[in-house]
């Protein structure tokens, strides 16, 4: 009984809407005919009900249903609903004319009525819907007198949609828009006035007694966003922003959810639009294996593979907490996939052979590596063992197992290595290159720079220092680095893997180099503090192995455009495979003896371009060459 009661209560509003619309059809048809015939000296008899009226109601009702007029809710009536009403009235007129023509050749049907019928019916159907929505919105506005007064920065599509969403909640009251477009000054958007320019936010916020600022400019570039944030900070009020569409689509923000302004919003990163069709065609229904699967890059690679069609994902990780956390997250978000977890060091041949046997992967992403530059300067043995020898172990095992694609996650520090990290990653690239041939495993190398919020990024360090009251430590006022977000980096890794050829080395477009000093200042401001006044910035000097600037391409690596504008392919430098193999064997023997002097000597011999920062007396570090990412139309060599 309760089940039928629930069905009836849910169907009752729709039945009421159908009755209302058919009543409007009857009223328009009868009313227009009576009005038209009332001016005649001898008007014909017009009964309130007849076969003709029944045909009109049936024809128009069927059109209403076919057009989908009853799939919308009056509470959210808007322009699409009005467009449906227009189509229903126009098509309904055609159906009525056809039905009455077949019935009585349109006898006693006024041609004037046929012209006016759809216009009047549109008004009588649309007006009640809009009035009902206006009434519900006004009830929400009056329902919470203690609502937060909000000032919205940006009177575009996002701002207009935000007003509609805020009115549904009732706990927020939009009091005005701010926009730099002069033609909008003095106008109203959804009944909310445009009060002035963005730079006047502090003054207008005081005049309107606003309690919260919302930035509704999801497509603004970095310069514009920085100006807006500075203006918001001057007001002293808390501020939020409408998330970008790509953040919503990638699951980092919920639709309609306001978020805090993050540092990546201010770094000038343009949206990355991978060729998802090509990625899914390559990745779909495949088994993949990820080493270092618990790290920032490895875990995001697992998520991206799960999201875009992988059938089985094998996670190889040395840290047990990272492994179990990553696997639990994947099982929660993508429960239909198959997961295999292997706890162990991928540099151990037994571990990687076991993992490959379980996974039977078509692609392997080697993300496991040590990345801390200053630390690795004094830990040569571990840097070589993990970054070089483990890479060779995994690469050889993949080639022996017939894995289709091996992807090495490298770094921009391998381009012109001035530290142990760069040299070991460069040697790892050479080791993969020496194993490549045209018949077996496809070896692909992907280079990129710093990743925001990764374990090795300065962003978590700065955030903790700001939380502790400072100071924020920056190595040098002039130091710059390339940054990209973790999801963006992993998307481009998948893109490069999908289009990669044998022995390919791909470099990702990292955008403009960002001064670390500016990064620190922006993070301090985002925390509601002022650099130098509330939080001090201390310059500590470059740490061992650090450069002022990083390079993206080596002078001897000719580059060419690829199918994706954010990825360029570098032609690998020539190597001698026999020399590399012999050198790797020397490194393995020295590593077993923990002979750091031999490890350093062999590393410099195998990577001749490796010039430790401390040895670069003839080339001042502050004059290091910064090679910009070439445009896609650059000359192909």
C-alpha positions, -999 to 999 in steps of 0.1 A, spaced: 0 0 0 28 23 9 45 16 -24 14 26 -44 11 56 -22 46 67 -30 41 62 -67 9 82 -66 24 111 -46 53 113 -70 30 112 -101 5 137 -87 25 169 -95 30 157 -131 -7 149 -135 -15 183 -122 8 199 -148 -8 178 -176 -43 189 -165 -32 225 -164 -17 225 -199 -47 207 -215 -70 232 -197 -50 260 -212 -53 244 -247 -91 242 -242 -93 278 -229 -72 292 -258 -91 272 -285 -126 280 -271 -118 316 -261 -103 326 -295 -132 311 -314 -158 328 -293 -139 361 -295 -137 357 -333 -173 347 -339 -186 373 -314 -182 401 -341 -204 382 -366 -240 392 -369 -252 355 -368 -224 335 -349 -225 297 -351 -233 277 -320 -201 269 -300 -206 240 -275 -181 238 -246 -173 202 -256 -174 185 -290 -156 159 -310 -136 187 -326 -124 199 -291 -115 164 -282 -93 160 -313 -76 193 -305 -68 182 -270 -56 147 -281 -34 161 -309 -19 189 -287 -14 165 -257 5 140 -278 28 167 -291 34 179 -255 44 144 -245 66 138 -275 84 171 -272 93 163 -236 74 191 -219 68 171 -188 104 161 -182 112 195 -168 103 209 -134 85 242 -129 109 250 -100 138 253 -125 119 267 -155 143 285 -178 151 293 -214 153 256 -225 118 251 -211 104 281 -230 120 267 -262 103 234 -256 70 252 -252 76 271 -285 83 239 -303 53 222 -287 29 250 -297 42 251 -333 41 214 -338 8 212 -320 -8 236 -345 4 214 -374 -10 183 -357 -44 200 -350 -47 213 -386 -39 178 -399 -64 161 -376 -93 185 -382 -87 185 -419 -91 147 -420 -121 150 -397 -142 178 -412 -121 197 -437 -115 224 -411 -152 233 -411 -160 263 -388 -123 266 -379 -112 303 -381 -80 310 -400 -74 339 -376 -76 315 -347 -50 293 -363 -26 322 -365 -31 334 -329 -34 300 -313 3 291 -309 12 326 -297 -15 329 -270 -9 293 -259 29 300 -255 20 328 -231 -5 308 -210 19 279 -207 51 298 -201 39 325 -177 27 302 -149 60 283 -150 81 315 -147 58 329 -120 60 297 -100 98 298 -102 99 335 -92 76 327 -63 98 298 -51 130 319 -54 114 347 -34 104 323 -7 140 311 -5 153 346 -3 129 354 26 135 321 43 168 330 59 171 366 70 206 359 84 220 349 50 256 358 40 259 388 17 280 379 -13 298 402 -38 305 384 -71 335 393 -92 327 386 -128 293 392 -145 297 366 -172 280 332 -177 297 317 -145 285 347 -124 249 344 -137 249 306 -130 263 312 -96 235 336 -87 209 310 -97 226 283 -76 230 306 -45 193 315 -45 184 278 -43 204 274 -11 189 304 6 218 309 30 236 333 6 224 366 -7 241 380 -39 242 418 -34 261 428 -65 285 421 -94 318 437 -101 331 436 -137 356 456 -157 334 456 -188 321 492 -191 290 482 -211 278 462 -181 279 491 -157 245 500 -143 229 468 -157 214 439 -138 222 402 -142 194 379 -128 181 410 -110 215 416 -93 231 450 -102 266 454 -116 281 480 -91 315 488 -105 350 476 -114 369 447 -98 396 471 -85 370 489 -64 360 457 -45 373 470 -11 352 502 -12 321 485 -27 323 456 -2 321 481 27 292 499 11 272 467 5 282 451 39 294 420 20 307 392 41 322 370 13 337 376 -21 334 350 -49 355 351 -80 335 339 -110 362 340 -137 371 304 -144 387 313 -177 408 342 -165 446 339 -172 472 341 -145 478 379 -148 441 387 -145 437 362 -116 466 377 -97 452 412 -101 418 400 -88 434 382 -58 453 413 -49 421 434 -50 403 408 -29 431 408 -3 428 446 1 392 442 11 402 420 41 372 397 34 374 359 28 372 350 -9 365 319 -29 363 311 -66 341 291 -90 360 260 -101 372 256 -136 353 232 -158 383 209 -162 386 206 -124 349 195 -122 353 170 -151 384 155 -136 368 151 -102 389 176 -83 359 198 -76 322 192 -73 296 210 -95 284 241 -77 311 239 -51 332 270 -44 368 264 -37 397 284 -23 421 300 -47 450 276 -51 485 284 -62 481 266 -95 453 291 -104 480 319 -103 508 302 -123 496 307 -158 490 271 -167 468 269 -198 443 240 -200 457 208 -213 434 190 -238 447 156 -244 435 135 -273 414 112 -252 404 91 -282 440 82 -290 447 75 -253 417 52 -249 425 35 -281 460 27 -268 451 21 -232 416 5 -235 413 -30 -220 450 -32 -213 469 -44 -183 493 -19 -170 520 -19 -143 532 11 -124 563 12 -103 564 37 -75 526 35 -75 523 51 -41 540 83 -50 524 115 -63 531 107 -99 526 70 -97 493 71 -78 479 97 -103 490 76 -132 471 47 -117 440 69 -114 443 82 -150 447 46 -163 417 35 -144 396 64 -156 405 59 -193 400 23 -199 427 1 -183 415 -34 -175 441 -44 -148 464 -22 -128 494 -36 -110 509 -15 -82 546 -20 -73 556 0 -42 582 -2 -15 563 18 11 535 -3 26 513 26 38 515 43 4 506 10 -13 476 2 8 463 38 7 466 40 -31 450 6 -36 421 15 -13 415 48 -31 414 31 -65 391 3 -53 367 29 -39 367 51 -70 369 24 -96 355 -8 -81 350 -27 -114 387 -29 -123 412 -56 -113 441 -46 -90 473 -64 -82 495 -51 -54 532 -60 -50 551 -48 -20 588 -46 -27 617 -29 -44 613 -28 -81 651 -29 -84 651 -64 -70 649 -88 -100 628 -113 -81 602 -86 -72 599 -73 -107 598 -107 -123 571 -118 -99 551 -86 -106 553 -90 -144 542 -127 -141 511 -117 -121 502 -87 -142 511 -98 -177 511 -61 -186 511 -45 -221 525 -13 -207 548 -5 -178 552 30 -163 584 33 -143 578 62 -119 599 49 -90 629 72 -83 647 93 -57 642 130 -65 656 152 -37 685 171 -52 704 182 -21 701 149 -4 712 128 -34 744 149 -36 757 131 -6 739 97 -13 755 87 -46 752 50 -39 714 51 -33 709 75 -62 727 52 -86 711 21 -72 675 34 -74 675 57 -103 699 39 -126 703 2 -117 667 -3 -107 656 13 -140 679 -11 -159 665 -41 -140 629 -31 -147 637 -23 -184 655 -56 -190 628 -76 -173 601 -59 -195 621 -66 -227 625 -102 -216 588 -106 -208 578 -90 -241 560 -60 -226 548 -38 -255 557 -4 -240 581 8 -213 577 44 -202 605 60 -182 594 90 -161 624 113 -164 631 150 -154 642 182 -170 673 180 -148 686 152 -171 689 176 -200 721 194 -188 729 176 -155 746 196 -128 737 173 -99 736 136 -90 698 135 -97 701 148 -132 731 126 -140 715 94 -127 682 102 -146 702 109 -178 721 76 -174 687 59 -169 676 73 -202 708 61 -218 703 26 -203 668 24 -218 681 37 -252 708 10 -252 681 -17 -247 658 -5 -274 654 -22 -308 628 -20 -335 615 -55 -329 609 -57 -292 596 -34 -264 589 2 -273 610 24 -249 595 59 -243 610 86 -221 590 115 -209 607 145 -192 591 173 -172 600 196 -144 586 202 -109 551 191 -101 529 211 -77 521 194 -44 543 164 -52 565 150 -25 595 168 -38 578 201 -45 585 233 -25 547 240 -23 541 216 7 572 230 24 561 266 19 525 258 31 539 243 63 562 272 69 534 297 64 512 277 88 539 279 114 543 316 111 574 317 89 599 324 77 594 310 43 628 299 30 638 306 -6 673 296 -18 679 326 -40 659 357 -52 666 348 -88 660 311 -88 633 299 -113 616 265 -119 591 250 -143 558 238 -127 528 218 -137 500 201 -119 501 164 -111 470 155 -132 483 176 -161 517 159 -160 501 124 -160 477 132 -188 506 143 -210 526 112 -200 497 90 -212 494 111 -244 532 108 -251 530 71 -244 501 67 -269 519 85 -297 555 74 -288 578 56 -312 609 35 -304 636 53 -285 614 84 -282 622 112 -258 594 136 -252 595 169 -233 563 184 -219 555 220 -223 560 234 -188 549 269 -196 569 299 -183 595 295 -157 582 307 -123 605 326 -99 604 308 -66 603 341 -48 571 350 -66 557 316 -58 564 322 -21 549 356 -21 517 344 -38 513 315 -13 517 339 16 490 362 1 466 333 -5 470 325 32 457 360 40 491 373 50 514 400 37 550 390 26 576 408 46 551 421 72 532 390 85 555 363 71 591 369 64 610 354 34 645 343 42 671 336 14 693 307 24 715 303 -7 715 276 -33 718 241 -18 742 215 -30 735 205 -66 709 233 -73 709 255 -103 694 289 -107 675 279 -139 666 246 -155 667 238 -192 642 218 -212 662 208 -242 699 200 -248 716 218 -276 724 186 -294 689 172 -293 670 182 -324 633 185 -318 601 183 -338 565 188 -332 541 159 -324 504 154 -328 499 172 -295 509 209 -292 521 205 -256 545 177 -264 578 179 -284 599 150 -294 637 152 -290 660 131 -311 681 110 -287 718 118 -286 740 90 -300 754 65 -275 774 33 -276 753 5 -262 783 -17 -253 800 12 -234 767 19 -215 763 -18 -206 799 -21 -194 795 10 -173 763 -2 -157 780 -34 -148 808 -14 -131 782 7 -113 765 -25 -100 798 -39 -87 807 -6 -71 772 -4 -55 776 -38 -40 809 -27 -24 793 7 -14 823 23 -32 811 59 -37 843 72 -52 841 46 -80 804 53 -85 810 91 -89 839 85 -113 820 60 -135 789 83 -134 810 112 -147 826 90 -173 793 76 -187 776 110 -186 803 134 -200 779 164 -200 776 159 -162 794 189 -146 787 191 -109 776 226 -99 806 230 -76 829 223 -106 814 249 -129 839 276 -122 840 288 -158 803 291 -162 785 312 -134 753 295 -124 734 327 -126 741 329 -163 728 295 -171 710 292 -204 672 289 -202 659 272 -233 623 280 -240 597 255 -252 596 260 -290 563 267 -307 546 239 -325 553 257 -358 590 257 -351 612 244 -379 615 207 -381 651 194 -386 
